[in-house]
Amino acid sequence: MEANNHKILGPEAAARQVRSWQQQGYDVVFTNGCFDILHTGHIRYLASSAKLGDRLIVALNDDASVRRLKGASRPVNHLEDRMEVMAALSFVDAVTWFTEDTPFELISALVPDIITKGGDYTPQSVVGADMVTEKGGRVEIIRFEEGYSSTSILDRAR
């Protein structure tokens, strides 16, 4: 990992960074996903998420988690590569990962101010929503960008 590796943090370091930002008065936005093949829909979603607060932390499913969720042929890009690409985005302040199928444990450790998910979610279906709202935070659903999906990109490539 090259130029932006300072943005890539293990889960424990990410929790410390989030607490530090919050102590400085920053609102921390959290989102997560596989982000296996980064496309325009992802970029628009992440940029919109970043605008909702002062710092954006993105958590990626590790490779085993992606395989469990998406099938044996995924991920196309390994975790290290996905993290490096994500860290290269100027509006992403930190990148971390989780090994479980959901980021519940990670959200429990980070306790961000805002969680964002795409328009295919409802606030009630977002993992960790209760925990964040109980602490005064909020959940924001970002409009889903029609016509963009990693699966459709892979289907076209085949």
Sequence and secondary structure as in RCSB ss.txt:
>XXXX:A:sequence
MEANNHKILGPEAAARQVRSWQQQGYDVVFTNGCFDILHTGHIRYLASSAKLGDRLIVALNDDASVRRLKGASRP
VNHLEDRMEVMAALSFVDAVTWFTEDTPFELISALVPDIITKGGDYTPQSVVGADMVTEKGGRVEIIRFEEGYSS
TSILDRAR
>XXXX:A:secstr
  TTGGGB  HHHHHHHHHHHHHTT  EEEEEE  SS  HHHHHHHHHHHTTSSEEEEEEE HHHHHHHH TT  
SS HHHHHHHHHTSTT  EEEEE SSSSHHHHHHH  SEEEEETTS GGGSTTHHHHHHTT EEEEE   TT  H
HHHHHHH 
